[in-house]
Amino acid sequence: MFNSVCTFPLPSDLLAQAVHPTSPLLALGFASGHIQLERLPAPPSSPELRSKATSPSTNGRGTVETAWRTRRHKGSCRSLAFTLDGSRLFSAGTDGIVKVASATDGDSDSPTLLHALNPQALLLATDSSAIHIYDLRADSTIQGAKPQQTHHPHNDYISSLTGLSPSETSTSGFSRQWFSTGGSTVAVTDVRKGVLFQSEDLGEELLSGTAIGEKFIAGGEKGALRVWEGGVKGLMEGLDKRTTLQKGESLDVMCRMWEEPPGEGVVAVGLGDGSVKIVQVGAKRANVVDSVKHDEVEGVVTLGLEPGGRMISGGGSIVKIWEKETADDLDEEDEAEPADGHSDDGANGTDSADSEDDGSDEKRRPKRKKRKRNKGQNRGPTKHIMEFKGMD
C-alpha cells in the first residue's frame, strides 16, 4: 500500500509531467505554457539516489525544491519527455512546436525576439531570459558569431523589446537603451551600462510593452494596461496607472502609433479575443478611443505601423491592413447616403413639380440625418481596406 508523504501546490493547471530516468527529478508542464523542474528528496531505501539528491535529508522527508522554471510555449504545454540518459527534456505545446532544453538548467536559448537597436547593435532575446547584443559591423553570421554582450534583465522569457529615443546629449543620434517586459517584470537596459532597472514582481505575466516619450507601457495577461510616467525614475518609484481594456482578455501585442501632443500618444493593443484596441495615453489616464476586430476566433499576434500611417494586424491565417478615417471619408459617406430610400433627383417615379402643394411636399420630405464629425484629426484606424487570407 502507498501512503502520501508530500502534497505541494502548483501555480497553474497541470497538463503534463515526466519523471527523470536516473535522478529524483520531476518535470511539470502547465496550461500557461510554463515548465518547471522539481528536485525531490531521495527515498531512504536508495543510497544511490541519495547521493544524487541535493537535499541533506536521509529519510526521504526533505523539501521539494524548484530547480528552474520558464515559459516554453505560447499555448499550453501538453507533453514532456526526457531523453534516455536524462540530459535533455523535450516539450510539446498547443503552439505546434516541440522544444528541447537542458534538464540541468532548462536552458534552450531558443530565440523569441529580434530588434535592430541602431546601425551597430542587433538585440536577440531568448526563452532563457537572455538578451544577446551582436555587433552588426562584424563580418560574420549570427550563427557563427559570439555576442558582444549578454544581459539578463528578467528571470523569465522576454516578451517585448522597445528601443528608447536617444537622449538630448547623444552625439550619435541613435538609441542605446531599450525597455523590455519578461515574465512578471519590466526593465530598462543600456548597451554600455547594462541593466539600469528591473522591477519587482508585478503579480501577473506581462505579454507586451512599448514606450512613448517618458511613458513606459505594459500589457498583462489579465487585461490591464499599465502606464509609468517620468522615464526610468518613474519606473523606480513604482507608481503605475492601470486601465482595464477588457477584463480577462490577455494583451498579447502592442504597437506605438503616434505621439501627439508631446508627452502623450496613441498605442494599438492586440488582444487574445482577436480585437485591436486603439488607446489614447494621456497625462491623467488611458482611454480606449476605438476598437476593431481582426478575427472572430484567433487572437492578434502581430501589430505594426507602416510609413504611410496604415496599421497592419496579423493573427491566425490572415493579415489585415487598416487606415484612419478622415473628415473627407465621412463627408463622402454622408453624400452617398440616401434619405430613407428617396433619391435627390426624383428617381422614385414622381417629380417635385407634380406635387399638389410645395408646402405639403416639403413637410412630407424626410430630413437627412447628418453624421457627427469627429473634431480630432487622428481618429482610430476603423477603415479596413485590405486583407490577406490562407497564410499557413
PEMOPE-V644551 format. One record per pair of residues at least 24 apart in sequence whose ideal C-beta (glycine too) atoms are under 6 Angstrom apart, sorted by sequence separation. I is the first residue (numbers start at 1). J is the second residue. D is the distance in whole Angstrom. If there is no record, write none. Layout:
BEGIN
i & j & d
I & J & D
I & J & D
END
This chain:
BEGIN
i & j & d
40 & 64 & 6
158 & 182 & 5
223 & 247 & 5
249 & 273 & 5
274 & 298 & 6
276 & 300 & 6
24 & 49 & 5
129 & 154 & 5
181 & 206 & 4
223 & 248 & 6
274 & 299 & 6
38 & 64 & 5
39 & 65 & 4
129 & 155 & 6
156 & 182 & 5
223 & 249 & 5
294 & 320 & 6
340 & 366 & 5
72 & 99 & 6
129 & 156 & 6
153 & 180 & 6
156 & 183 & 3
272 & 299 & 4
339 & 366 & 5
38 & 66 & 6
39 & 67 & 5
154 & 182 & 3
155 & 183 & 6
181 & 209 & 4
23 & 52 & 5
24 & 53 & 5
154 & 183 & 5
221 & 250 & 5
339 & 368 & 5
36 & 66 & 6
37 & 67 & 4
127 & 157 & 5
270 & 300 & 3
37 & 68 & 5
154 & 185 & 5
179 & 211 & 5
186 & 218 & 6
219 & 251 & 3
245 & 277 & 5
36 & 69 & 4
125 & 158 & 4
270 & 303 & 5
153 & 187 & 4
197 & 232 & 6
219 & 254 & 6
268 & 303 & 5
70 & 106 & 5
125 & 161 & 6
153 & 189 & 5
34 & 71 & 5
35 & 72 & 5
68 & 105 & 6
179 & 216 & 6
181 & 218 & 5
276 & 313 & 6
334 & 371 & 6
33 & 71 & 5
68 & 106 & 4
123 & 161 & 6
151 & 189 & 5
197 & 235 & 5
197 & 236 & 6
33 & 73 & 4
33 & 74 & 6
330 & 371 & 6
35 & 77 & 6
153 & 195 & 5
33 & 76 & 6
151 & 194 & 6
207 & 250 & 6
208 & 251 & 5
243 & 286 & 4
268 & 311 & 6
330 & 373 & 6
33 & 77 & 6
151 & 195 & 6
188 & 232 & 5
210 & 254 & 5
212 & 256 & 6
31 & 76 & 4
112 & 157 & 6
113 & 158 & 6
153 & 198 & 6
207 & 252 & 5
208 & 253 & 5
112 & 158 & 6
115 & 161 & 4
117 & 163 & 5
208 & 254 & 4
210 & 256 & 5
327 & 373 & 6
164 & 211 & 6
212 & 259 & 5
252 & 299 & 6
253 & 300 & 6
29 & 77 & 3
113 & 161 & 5
159 & 207 & 5
160 & 208 & 5
162 & 210 & 5
255 & 303 & 4
257 & 305 & 6
160 & 209 & 4
162 & 211 & 5
255 & 304 & 6
213 & 263 & 5
219 & 269 & 6
253 & 303 & 5
255 & 305 & 6
29 & 80 & 5
27 & 80 & 5
212 & 265 & 4
325 & 379 & 5
324 & 379 & 6
8 & 64 & 6
35 & 91 & 6
118 & 174 & 4
118 & 175 & 6
210 & 267 & 6
324 & 381 & 5
325 & 382 & 5
117 & 175 & 6
323 & 381 & 6
325 & 383 & 5
227 & 286 & 6
322 & 381 & 4
323 & 383 & 5
15 & 76 & 6
16 & 77 & 6
21 & 82 & 6
225 & 286 & 6
16 & 78 & 6
18 & 80 & 4
20 & 82 & 6
27 & 89 & 6
322 & 384 & 6
323 & 385 & 5
15 & 78 & 6
16 & 79 & 5
18 & 81 & 6
16 & 80 & 5
18 & 82 & 5
22 & 86 & 5
321 & 385 & 6
21 & 86 & 5
321 & 386 & 4
20 & 86 & 5
320 & 387 & 5
319 & 388 & 5
121 & 191 & 6
311 & 381 & 5
318 & 389 & 5
317 & 391 & 5
71 & 156 & 6
71 & 157 & 5
290 & 380 & 2
292 & 382 & 6
289 & 380 & 5
290 & 382 & 6
278 & 380 & 4
END
